[in-house]
Amino acid sequence: MKMQKQAQGGMNAAILVAIIAGLIILYIIFLPSSEKEKFLENRTSSQIDGGEASVLLKAFPGLLSASGGLGDEKAIPNIFLVETTNANELEKINPFIVRSGWFDKRERKIDFALDDPDNLDNVVLSFTAKKRKGILTIKLNGVNIFEGELANEIAEPVSLSPNLLGKKNTLEFGVSSVGARFWATNEYSFENVKIIGDITDTSRQESANAFTISNSEFSSLEEATLKFVPYCSNVNELGTLNIFVNNKKIFSTVPTCDNAYKQSIPRSVLNEGENNIVFKTSKGTYSIEQIRVALKFKEPTVKTYFFEIDGSTFRKIRDNERDIILSVKFIDDKKQKRLKLDVNGRIETIETEKASFTKNINSKAVEGNNYARLEPFDDIEIVELKVELA
């Protein structure tokens, strides 16, 4: 019986709640339209004020580049590449004797080193021989380079083939046997023994320079072109002109002298920051002038964002009951920030060194769809763009 009374009491409470809810609904239905709208607006406003719904727009633009079309050309100083060759004494050897007899046989082996055999030319062995008897044999690194009898004290220089020369080398001197003439001796005495050759100085056949591409230039870079004019002397003795950017070869040919050249530089070769450029020739003399690296950029970065203001919120903004605030947060680099702000066609310029900018845009807002457009005058990095109700 007791349980039955409790169940009946619960049902009565539920009926009472339903009746009250029904009365509230009927009250709202029969309210005048102006009063009904105020009631609903109050509920909506309280929801907006209470949380995230007050933020109409939140975006993270990042880097905006002001570059567009052709940028400033990077100038590189004129360079001069020259091949210098001088005759030098590579080795000087003390006087010595070689002989061959039944009871006395003497040969001579001489070791010598060359620092850079690849840049040697016209290498010869020169000497004088006051005593000359028998057939003289000279070997270079095991290969015969001379065999014969000298007629004169001052001998013709003996050529040392570049193909036989290395960094470490050996000359061997010997004289022929006397045969059955046991009483005789074949002998050569050497004086003023020298190894002479033409050394090409390659240090002036290469020139290195550098140019810098800023991070904003690099981010909006579309293409790069190297411009230069080569001037030459002794056009019949020119070697290949090679050009490297960051150790990647971008040009390799014997150029036409006095002609202006434009050579594309692949974007993949370039670096943000410092870039190295090297001009190098294998032979001859070049004067490279009017050197420029021309940069072409993509169109300037313009970013547009959209947000919506419903009818009830717009009326509060119009009646100064609510404010709509636009804020821009920058990288705090203490530099001047300059950009164009366009809100629904109403344009103004932002100029500040601060890390943030805030603006009441009540007068620029419209009911329904709105937009905010950012266009930089200089390269600029924006952390956040926000539009919110206050």
C-alpha positions in Angstrom: 0.0 0.0 0.0 2.9 2.3 0.9 4.7 1.6 -2.4 1.5 2.4 -4.3 1.2 5.8 -2.6 4.9 6.6 -3.5 4.3 5.7 -7.2 1.2 7.8 -7.3 3.1 10.8 -5.8 5.9 10.5 -8.4 3.3 10.5 -11.2 1.6 13.6 -9.8 5.0 15.4 -9.7 5.7 14.5 -13.4 2.2 15.7 -14.4 2.9 19.0 -12.5 6.2 19.6 -14.4 4.5 18.9 -17.7 1.7 21.3 -16.9 4.2 24.1 -16.0 6.3 23.4 -19.2 3.1 23.6 -21.2 2.1 26.9 -19.6 5.6 28.4 -20.4 5.3 27.3 -24.0 1.8 28.8 -24.3 3.1 32.0 -22.6 5.9 32.3 -25.2 3.5 31.6 -28.1 1.1 34.2 -27.1 3.7 36.9 -26.3 3.8 39.9 -28.6 6.4 39.4 -31.3 8.7 42.2 -30.0 8.7 40.7 -26.5 9.2 37.2 -27.8 12.3 38.3 -29.9 13.8 40.0 -26.8 13.4 36.8 -24.8 15.1 34.7 -27.4 17.9 37.2 -28.0 18.6 37.2 -24.3 19.1 33.4 -24.4 21.3 33.6 -27.4 23.4 36.4 -26.0 24.0 34.6 -22.8 25.3 31.6 -24.8 27.6 33.8 -26.8 28.9 35.6 -23.8 29.6 32.4 -22.0 32.1 30.8 -24.3 33.8 30.1 -27.6 30.8 31.3 -29.7 32.1 34.9 -29.1 35.0 34.2 -31.4 33.8 34.7 -35.0 37.2 34.1 -36.7 40.5 32.7 -35.7 43.2 32.1 -38.3 47.0 31.6 -38.5 48.2 33.4 -41.6 52.0 32.7 -41.2 54.5 34.4 -43.6 53.1 37.0 -46.0 55.5 38.0 -48.7 55.5 41.4 -50.3 57.7 40.2 -53.2 56.2 40.1 -56.6 57.6 40.0 -60.2 61.3 40.8 -60.6 63.2 41.5 -57.4 66.5 43.3 -56.9 69.4 41.7 -58.8 72.2 40.4 -56.7 75.5 42.0 -57.9 78.7 40.0 -57.9 82.1 41.7 -58.4 84.0 41.3 -61.7 86.4 38.4 -61.7 89.6 37.7 -63.6 90.7 34.1 -64.4 94.2 33.7 -65.8 96.4 30.8 -66.7 100.0 31.5 -65.6 102.8 29.2 -66.7 106.5 29.6 -65.7 109.5 27.5 -66.3 110.9 26.2 -63.0 113.8 24.1 -61.8 112.0 21.1 -60.3 115.1 19.1 -59.1 118.8 19.7 -58.9 121.1 16.7 -58.7 124.7 16.6 -57.5 127.5 15.5 -60.0 127.9 11.7 -60.3 129.6 9.1 -62.5 128.4 5.9 -64.0 130.9 3.3 -65.4 131.0 -0.2 -66.7 134.2 -2.4 -66.7 135.3 -5.9 -65.9 136.4 -4.9 -62.4 134.3 -1.7 -61.8 130.6 -1.3 -62.5 128.6 1.7 -61.2 125.1 2.7 -62.0 123.1 5.6 -60.5 119.5 5.7 -59.3 118.0 9.0 -58.4 114.6 9.5 -56.7 112.7 12.8 -57.0 109.2 14.0 -56.1 106.7 16.3 -57.8 104.0 18.1 -55.9 101.5 18.5 -58.8 102.5 16.5 -61.9 99.1 17.2 -63.5 100.0 20.8 -63.9 103.4 20.3 -65.4 104.3 20.6 -69.0 107.5 20.4 -71.1 109.5 18.5 -68.4 113.1 17.8 -69.4 116.3 16.4 -68.0 119.3 18.6 -68.7 123.0 17.9 -68.0 126.6 18.1 -69.2 128.9 15.2 -69.6 132.7 15.8 -69.8 133.5 12.1 -70.0 131.5 10.2 -72.6 132.3 6.7 -73.5 129.9 3.9 -74.3 126.2 3.7 -74.9 124.3 5.7 -72.2 120.9 4.4 -71.0 118.4 6.5 -69.0 115.2 5.1 -67.6 112.3 6.9 -66.0 110.2 4.8 -63.7 111.5 1.6 -65.4 110.9 2.8 -68.9 113.7 3.6 -71.3 113.6 7.3 -72.3 117.2 7.6 -73.8 119.7 5.2 -75.3 122.7 6.3 -77.3 126.2 7.7 -77.3 126.7 11.4 -76.7 128.9 13.3 -79.0 129.0 16.7 -77.2 129.6 17.7 -73.6 126.4 19.8 -73.5 123.7 17.3 -74.3 120.3 17.9 -75.8 117.7 17.9 -73.0 115.9 14.6 -72.6 112.1 14.9 -72.5 110.3 13.3 -69.6 106.9 12.2 -70.8 103.9 13.5 -68.7 102.4 10.0 -69.0 105.3 8.5 -67.0 105.5 11.1 -64.3 103.9 10.8 -60.9 104.3 12.2 -57.5 107.2 9.8 -56.8 109.7 9.1 -59.6 113.0 7.3 -60.2 115.7 8.0 -62.8 118.2 5.3 -63.6 121.5 5.9 -65.4 123.7 3.2 -66.8 126.3 2.6 -69.5 126.9 -0.3 -71.8 129.3 -3.2 -71.2 132.9 -3.2 -72.6 132.5 -6.8 -73.8 135.7 -8.7 -74.1 137.9 -5.6 -73.7 138.8 -6.3 -70.0 141.3 -3.5 -69.9 138.7 -0.8 -71.0 136.0 1.0 -69.1 132.9 2.8 -70.4 132.2 5.9 -68.3 130.0 9.0 -68.2 130.5 11.9 -65.7 127.5 14.1 -65.2 127.4 17.7 -64.0 124.7 20.4 -63.9 122.0 17.8 -63.7 118.6 19.4 -63.5 115.0 18.6 -64.0 113.2 21.6 -65.5 109.5 22.0 -66.3 106.7 24.5 -66.9 104.4 24.8 -63.9 100.9 26.1 -64.5 99.6 28.2 -61.5 96.0 27.1 -61.1 95.2 29.3 -58.1 94.2 32.1 -60.4 92.1 29.9 -62.6 89.3 29.8 -60.0 87.3 32.6 -58.3 84.7 32.2 -55.6 82.0 34.7 -54.5 78.8 34.6 -52.6 75.3 36.1 -52.7 72.5 36.0 -50.1 68.8 35.2 -50.5 66.6 36.2 -47.5 64.1 33.7 -46.1 61.2 35.8 -47.4 62.8 36.0 -50.9 63.5 32.3 -50.9 59.9 31.4 -49.8 58.4 33.3 -52.7 61.1 32.6 -55.3 59.9 31.4 -58.6 63.1 31.4 -60.7 66.6 32.6 -60.7 68.9 33.6 -63.6 72.7 34.2 -63.7 73.7 37.0 -66.1 77.3 37.7 -67.2 79.6 38.8 -70.0 82.9 37.0 -70.7 85.8 39.0 -72.2 88.8 36.9 -73.5 92.3 37.2 -74.8 93.9 34.6 -77.1 90.6 33.1 -78.1 92.4 30.2 -79.7 93.9 29.1 -76.4 90.7 29.2 -74.3 89.5 26.3 -72.1 86.1 25.4 -70.8 84.5 27.9 -68.5 82.7 26.1 -65.6 80.3 27.8 -63.2 79.2 26.1 -60.0 76.5 27.3 -57.6 76.6 25.6 -54.2 79.0 22.9 -55.7 76.4 22.1 -58.5 77.7 22.7 -62.1 75.2 25.0 -63.9 77.4 26.1 -66.9 80.2 24.3 -68.8 81.3 25.4 -72.2 83.8 27.5 -74.1 81.8 30.8 -74.3 81.7 33.2 -77.2 83.7 36.2 -76.0 82.0 39.6 -75.5 78.5 37.9 -75.7 76.0 38.5 -72.9 74.9 35.2 -71.3 71.8 34.3 -69.3 71.9 31.0 -67.5 69.0 29.6 -65.5 69.8 28.5 -61.9 67.5 25.6 -60.7 65.6 26.6 -57.6 66.7 23.2 -56.0 70.3 24.3 -56.2 69.8 27.5 -54.2 69.8 27.9 -50.4 68.0 30.2 -48.0 70.8 32.5 -46.8 74.3 32.4 -48.3 74.9 30.9 -51.7 78.4 30.2 -53.1 79.2 30.8 -56.8 82.5 29.6 -58.4 83.9 30.5 -61.8 86.7 28.1 -63.0 88.6 27.6 -66.2 91.0 24.8 -67.3 92.9 27.0 -69.7 93.3 30.5 -71.0 92.4 34.0 -69.6 88.9 35.3 -68.9 87.5 38.6 -67.5 84.0 38.0 -66.3 82.0 41.2 -65.9 78.5 42.5 -65.3 77.7 39.5 -63.1 74.2 39.5 -61.7 71.8 37.0 -60.2 68.3 38.0 -61.1 65.4 36.7 -58.9 61.8 36.4 -60.1 59.1 36.1 -57.4 55.6 34.8 -57.2 52.8 37.3 -56.8 52.6 39.0 -53.4 50.8 37.0 -50.7 47.3 38.3 -50.0 45.1 36.3 -47.6 41.4 36.7 -47.2 39.3 35.2 -44.3 35.5 35.1 -43.9 33.2 35.3 -40.9 29.5 35.6 -40.3 27.4 37.9 -38.1 23.8 36.8 -37.5 20.9 39.3 -37.4 20.5 39.5 -33.6 24.2 40.0 -33.0 24.4 42.6 -35.7 21.6 44.6 -34.1 23.5 44.6 -30.8 26.6 45.8 -32.6 24.6 48.5 -34.4 23.0 49.6 -31.1 26.4 49.7 -29.4 25.4 46.9 -27.0 28.2 44.7 -28.3 31.6 45.5 -29.9 33.4 43.5 -32.7 37.1 43.5 -32.2 39.7 42.5 -34.8 43.2 41.7 -33.5 46.5 40.8 -35.2 49.4 39.1 -33.4 52.9 39.4 -35.0 56.3 37.8 -34.4 57.8 40.0 -31.8 60.9 41.1 -33.7 60.8 44.8 -32.7 60.7 45.7 -36.4 58.2 47.9 -38.2 55.2 46.0 -39.5 53.3 47.4 -42.4 50.3 45.9 -44.1 47.0 46.8 -45.6 43.8 45.7 -43.8 40.6 45.5 -45.8 37.4 44.7 -43.9 34.4 44.6 -46.3 36.0 47.1 -48.7 36.9 49.5 -45.9 40.7 49.8 -46.1 43.3 51.1 -43.7 47.1 50.7 -43.2 48.5 49.1 -40.1 51.9 50.4 -39.1 53.3 49.3 -35.8 56.5 48.0 -34.1 54.4 46.2 -31.4 53.7 42.5 -31.3 50.0 43.0 -31.7 47.4 45.3 -33.2 43.7 45.7 -32.1 40.9 47.5 -33.8 37.2 48.0 -33.2 35.5 47.3 -36.5 31.8 48.0 -35.6 31.5 50.6 -38.3 32.9 48.1 -40.9 30.7 45.1 -40.0 27.7 44.0 -42.0 24.9 41.6 -41.3 25.6 38.2 -42.8 28.9 37.4 -44.5 32.0 39.5 -43.8 35.6 39.3 -44.9 39.0 40.5 -43.6 41.9 40.7 -46.1 45.6 41.1 -45.3 48.1 42.4 -47.9 51.7 43.1 -46.8 53.8 46.1 -47.8 56.9 44.3 -46.5 57.6 40.7 -45.8 55.8 40.0 -42.5 55.0 37.0 -40.3 51.6 36.9 -38.6 51.0 34.5 -35.7 47.2 35.0 -35.5 44.2 36.9 -36.8 41.1 37.0 -34.6 37.7 38.6 -34.8 35.6 38.3 -31.6 32.6 39.9 -29.8 33.2 41.9 -26.7 
